[in-house]
Amino acid sequence: MSSPVKIAVSNGAASAPANGTTNGTNGVSKEVNGADLKKMKNANPPKVYIGSANKEFNPSSNDSMDGNQPRCIADPDRLQRRTDSYSPYNSCWVTPLYYWCGDGAVLVLSVMVVVVVRVYVLTPPVFEFTTFNTCTYEIVQSVAQFLLDRITIRPKIGIICGSGMDGTTGCLADALTDSTSFPYETIPYFPTPTVPGHMGRLVFGFLGDVPVMCMQGRFHYYEGYPLWKCAMPVRVMKLVGVTHLLASNAAGGLNNNYKVGDIMIIKDHINLLGFAGNNPLMGPNDERFGPRFPAINRAYDYQVRRMAKQVASEMNINDITHEGVYSVVGGPSFETIAEIRMLGALGVDAVGMSTVHEVITARHCGMTSFAFSLITNKSVTDYESYEEPNHEEVIDMGKQREPVLKEFITRLVKKIEEDRQQQQSK
């Protein structure tokens, strides 16, 4: 049985002396056990003080405790008086907090609870991954193995088709023979494109006699995906066995010598997204992909660019083929006139919203990279002009140039494969 506790009990408004003497009929010091406390609880709730029996306690001193001074631990009347005017706080957990901590602490705690519930309970996740790079080597390897288990070829060249060039009207991917296609939504960890002109399929097959894999549609930063996720398919290509990346895009022409429908072989780029701190290689680095600090000064392979110019000469399209500098912007809004003028002053010949993060990732993986732009619109540089760029003209121009681009890429792939075989035979 537990030992009795000496307490001072007051049934009225008068103070409760704790020295063991009576104070009229209002207070008495006595030893009580559990049964006595239960009876007191069922009666009119008294004020109960606990502490030294040799000191008097003054309830008007704000219940402060000094050394062995008794402290009020249960005063229902006082709690009710302090919370009557704060009806929102009359709850099983707020009332004790309010009594002990006061107005400020209860308000802060209430706000914290609301924020936690709103952010972590009521807000659904937007993406499968966070903006922090969680694309581990094991995840990419599992995606690559998923594909390898379902195909019979081992591609050596990976092709990324840009806006209006993704094969929706019989372009490159439909030219592949012995093909196997995978909608993006059926591939583990793959995002899905949301932009018109990007079909959303991964196609394996032969272009001529060369085994290739072709992305019909890519992923953009402005769709809400982090750059590392936009470029994840390039790492999948690497683990599948691809050694060369060929990327195409639709771009706005800044160079006055360029016309709508021209082809620009990219010789270098300006990564404006990188200037803003957005890079597909951000986050922990896995040496199995590549080094922490890869060199990008030779991002666009000189030999492949030379082959591309040879192909243009063989096709008699030298007059519409150029070589220039590409710049990437975040999008999805098109550039302002001031931004276009700034890019022109920096030496940019064409501007778009893709490709750079894919090339950076490919170079990080040790792949050979090549890219070209189809000039689908001329960038507006005149403040008095009423012209407005739009995505519809981008898609229309891509469809118009499909036959030319199909032959251009097919011939280039053949030359790359011939050169690769020659290098292996040496």
Residue pairs with C-beta under 8 A, 6 or more apart in sequence:
1 33
2 33
2 34
4 31
4 32
4 33
5 31
5 32
5 33
5 50
6 20
6 29
6 30
6 31
6 53
7 29
7 30
7 32
7 48
7 49
7 50
8 16
8 17
8 18
8 27
8 29
8 48
8 49
8 53
8 57
8 70
9 16
9 27
9 28
9 29
9 30
9 40
9 46
9 47
9 48
10 16
10 26
10 27
10 46
10 47
10 49
11 26
11 27
11 44
11 46
12 26
12 27
14 23
14 24
14 26
14 27
15 23
15 27
15 56
15 57
15 58
15 59
16 23
16 26
16 27
16 47
16 49
16 57
17 23
17 27
17 29
17 56
18 29
18 49
18 51
18 52
18 53
18 54
18 55
18 56
18 57
18 70
19 29
19 53
19 54
19 56
20 29
20 53
21 29
22 28
22 29
29 53
32 40
40 46
40 48
45 74
45 76
45 77
47 59
47 72
47 74
47 75
47 77
48 72
48 73
48 74
49 57
49 70
49 71
49 72
49 73
50 70
50 71
50 73
51 57
51 65
51 68
51 69
51 70
51 71
52 68
52 69
52 70
54 68
55 68
55 69
55 70
57 69
57 70
57 71
57 72
59 72
63 71
63 72
64 71
65 71
72 78
79 95
79 99
82 98
82 99
83 89
83 90
83 95
83 98
86 98
89 95
89 98
89 106
94 106
94 110
97 105
97 106
97 109
98 106
101 109
126 224
127 224
127 225
127 229
128 189
128 191
129 135
129 226
129 229
130 226
131 226
132 283
133 226
133 228
133 282
133 283
133 284
134 283
135 189
135 228
135 229
135 232
135 235
136 286
137 286
137 288
137 289
139 189
140 232
140 235
140 236
140 239
141 239
142 188
142 189
143 187
143 188
143 189
143 190
143 232
143 236
143 239
144 236
144 239
144 240
146 187
146 188
147 182
147 187
147 202
147 204
147 236
147 240
148 240
150 180
150 182
151 180
151 204
152 180
153 178
153 204
153 205
153 206
153 211
154 211
154 240
154 241
155 204
155 211
155 212
155 213
155 237
155 240
155 241
155 242
156 210
156 211
156 212
156 241
156 242
156 243
156 244
156 417
156 420
157 207
157 210
157 211
157 212
157 213
157 242
157 243
157 244
157 245
157 246
157 413
157 416
157 417
158 212
158 213
158 214
158 215
158 234
158 237
158 242
158 244
158 245
158 246
158 367
159 172
159 207
159 212
159 213
159 214
159 215
159 246
159 247
159 248
159 409
159 413
160 214
160 215
160 218
160 233
160 245
160 246
160 247
160 248
160 355
160 358
161 167
161 171
161 172
161 173
161 214
161 215
161 216
161 217
161 218
161 248
162 218
162 247
162 248
162 249
162 250
162 354
162 355
162 374
162 398
163 195
163 197
163 198
163 249
163 250
163 376
163 391
163 394
163 395
163 398
164 197
164 250
164 374
164 376
164 394
164 395
164 396
164 397
164 398
164 399
165 171
165 172
165 248
165 250
165 374
165 398
165 401
165 402
165 405
166 173
166 197
166 198
166 199
166 216
166 217
167 173
167 174
167 199
167 203
167 214
167 216
168 197
168 199
168 216
169 399
169 402
170 402
171 402
171 405
171 406
172 207
172 214
172 405
172 406
172 409
172 410
173 179
173 181
173 199
173 201
173 203
173 214
173 216
175 207
175 406
175 410
176 203
176 204
176 205
176 206
176 207
176 212
176 214
177 205
177 206
178 205
178 206
179 203
179 204
179 205
179 206
180 203
180 204
180 205
181 201
181 202
181 203
181 204
182 201
182 202
182 203
183 200
183 201
184 190
184 191
184 192
184 193
184 200
184 201
184 202
184 217
185 192
185 200
187 202
189 232
190 202
190 232
190 233
191 219
191 223
191 225
191 229
191 230
191 232
192 200
193 199
193 200
193 217
193 218
193 219
193 220
193 223
194 223
195 217
195 220
195 223
195 391
196 391
196 395
197 217
197 391
197 394
197 395
197 398
198 216
198 217
198 218
199 216
199 217
200 216
200 217
201 216
201 217
202 213
202 214
202 215
202 216
202 233
203 213
203 214
203 216
204 211
204 212
204 213
204 214
205 211
205 212
205 214
206 212
207 214
207 409
207 410
207 413
208 410
208 413
208 414
209 414
209 417
210 413
210 414
210 416
210 417
212 413
213 237
213 240
213 242
215 233
218 230
218 233
218 354
218 358
219 225
219 229
219 230
219 233
220 230
220 331
220 332
220 353
220 354
221 227
221 230
221 273
221 278
221 330
221 331
221 353
221 357
222 330
222 331
222 332
222 353
227 273
227 278
227 279
227 280
227 282
227 357
228 280
228 281
228 282
228 283
228 361
230 280
230 357
230 358
231 280
231 357
231 358
231 360
231 361
234 245
234 358
234 361
234 362
234 365
234 367
235 289
235 361
235 365
237 245
237 362
237 367
238 289
238 362
238 365
238 366
238 367
242 367
243 367
243 368
243 420
244 304
244 367
244 368
244 369
244 370
244 416
244 420
245 358
245 359
245 362
245 367
245 368
245 369
245 370
246 370
246 371
246 409
246 412
246 413
246 416
247 355
247 358
247 359
247 369
247 370
247 371
247 372
248 371
248 372
248 373
248 374
248 405
248 409
249 326
249 352
249 354
249 355
249 371
249 372
249 373
249 374
250 352
250 373
250 374
250 376
250 394
250 397
250 398
251 264
251 326
251 350
251 351
251 352
251 373
251 374
251 375
251 376
252 334
252 335
252 340
252 350
252 351
252 352
252 375
252 376
252 377
252 378
252 379
252 389
253 259
253 260
253 262
253 264
253 349
253 350
253 375
253 377
253 378
253 379
254 340
254 343
254 344
254 348
254 349
254 350
254 351
254 379
254 381
255 322
255 324
255 349
255 350
257 322
258 264
258 322
258 324
258 349
258 350
258 375
258 378
259 320
259 375
259 378
260 375
260 376
260 377
260 378
260 397
261 320
261 374
261 375
261 397
261 400
261 401
262 320
262 321
262 322
262 374
262 375
263 312
263 317
263 320
263 321
263 322
263 372
263 373
263 374
263 375
263 404
263 405
263 408
264 321
264 322
264 323
264 324
264 326
264 349
264 350
264 372
264 373
264 375
265 305
265 308
265 309
265 321
265 322
265 323
265 324
265 372
266 300
266 323
266 324
266 325
266 326
266 355
266 370
266 371
266 372
266 373
267 300
267 305
267 323
267 324
267 325
268 299
268 300
268 325
268 326
269 299
269 300
269 325
269 326
269 327
269 328
269 355
269 356
269 359
270 325
270 326
270 327
270 328
270 343
270 346
270 347
270 348
271 279
271 327
271 328
271 356
271 360
272 327
272 328
272 329
272 330
273 279
273 328
273 329
273 330
273 356
273 357
274 356
276 330
278 330
279 357
279 360
280 357
280 358
280 360
280 361
281 294
281 360
281 361
281 364
285 291
285 292
289 364
289 365
290 363
290 364
290 365
290 366
291 364
294 360
294 363
294 364
295 363
296 360
296 363
299 359
299 360
299 363
299 369
300 359
300 369
300 370
300 371
301 368
301 369
301 370
303 419
304 368
304 369
304 370
304 412
304 416
305 323
305 370
307 412
307 415
307 416
307 419
308 370
308 372
308 408
308 412
309 321
309 323
310 415
311 408
311 411
311 412
311 415
312 318
312 321
312 408
314 411
315 404
315 407
315 408
315 411
317 404
317 408
322 349
324 349
324 350
325 347
325 348
325 349
325 350
326 348
326 349
326 350
326 351
326 352
326 355
326 356
326 371
326 373
327 343
327 346
327 348
327 350
327 351
327 352
328 351
328 352
328 353
328 354
328 355
328 356
328 357
329 335
329 339
329 351
329 352
329 353
330 353
331 353
332 353
334 388
334 389
335 343
335 351
335 379
337 380
337 381
337 382
337 383
340 351
340 379
340 380
340 381
341 381
343 351
344 381
350 373
350 375
351 379
352 373
355 371
355 373
359 369
359 371
362 368
362 369
363 369
370 412
374 397
374 398
374 401
374 405
375 397
376 393
376 394
376 397
376 398
377 389
377 393
377 394
377 397
379 389
380 387
380 388
380 389
